[in-house]
Amino acid sequence: MTLKRGDLVRWATDHNVYEASGDVLRGISPNYKYGIIMDVSEIDANFVMVLCYNCNKKKEDKLMRLNIIHDDFEVLSGGSDV
């Protein structure tokens, strides 16, 4: 998958409910944050700069750096090629 500027993405920040099975604790019913990819790294295409529009932060703190491998975000819809 090629990440590009304008893609709508989401990632889980925590969960409302957890379930335990033996020694394993698994989150169910995740809470998501949403954002638009503003820039993709030229060095490592797994890193993107995202404008998070439902983060409860100050206006200056809404830009977030995410890694598709470590932050496990998913693309919901593709943006236009700008």
C-alpha positions in Angstrom: 0.0 0.0 0.0 1.3 3.4 -0.9 0.6 6.1 1.6 -0.1 9.6 0.1 -1.0 13.1 1.1 -4.7 13.5 1.7 -5.4 9.9 2.8 -7.9 9.7 5.7 -6.5 7.4 8.4 -7.6 6.1 11.8 -5.7 4.4 14.7 -6.8 3.0 18.0 -5.7 4.9 21.1 -7.2 2.7 23.8 -10.2 0.4 24.4 -13.5 0.7 26.2 -13.5 -2.9 27.3 -10.9 -5.6 27.8 -11.3 -9.3 28.0 -8.9 -11.8 29.6 -8.3 -15.3 28.5 -5.6 -17.1 30.5 -2.5 -14.9 30.6 -3.7 -12.8 27.6 -5.5 -9.5 28.0 -7.1 -8.3 24.8 -8.8 -5.0 24.1 -12.2 -4.9 22.4 -14.3 -2.0 21.4 -11.5 0.4 20.5 -11.5 4.2 20.6 -10.2 5.7 17.4 -8.5 9.0 16.5 -8.9 10.2 12.9 -6.6 12.4 10.7 -5.5 13.4 7.3 -2.0 12.6 6.0 -0.3 15.9 5.4 3.2 14.6 4.4 4.9 11.2 3.8 8.6 10.8 4.7 11.0 10.7 1.8 13.4 8.6 3.8 11.0 6.0 5.2 7.6 5.7 3.6 6.2 4.1 6.8 6.4 7.5 8.6 3.7 10.1 8.0 2.7 13.5 9.4 -1.0 13.5 10.3 -3.3 16.4 11.1 -5.5 14.8 13.8 -8.9 16.5 13.8 -10.5 14.8 16.8 -7.7 15.1 19.3 -8.5 17.0 22.4 -5.3 19.1 22.3 -4.3 22.6 21.7 -4.4 23.7 18.1 -0.6 23.6 17.9 -0.4 19.9 19.0 -2.8 18.4 16.4 0.1 17.4 14.1 1.2 13.9 14.9 4.0 11.7 13.5 2.8 8.1 13.0 4.4 4.9 11.8 2.2 2.5 10.0 4.0 -0.5 11.5 4.2 0.6 15.2 1.1 2.7 15.4 -1.0 0.2 13.4 -3.1 2.8 11.6 -5.3 2.1 8.6 -6.3 4.1 5.6 -10.0 4.6 5.4 -10.1 6.5 2.1 -7.6 7.7 -0.4 -6.9 11.4 -1.0 -6.3 13.0 -4.3 -2.8 13.0 -5.8 -1.6 16.5 -4.9 
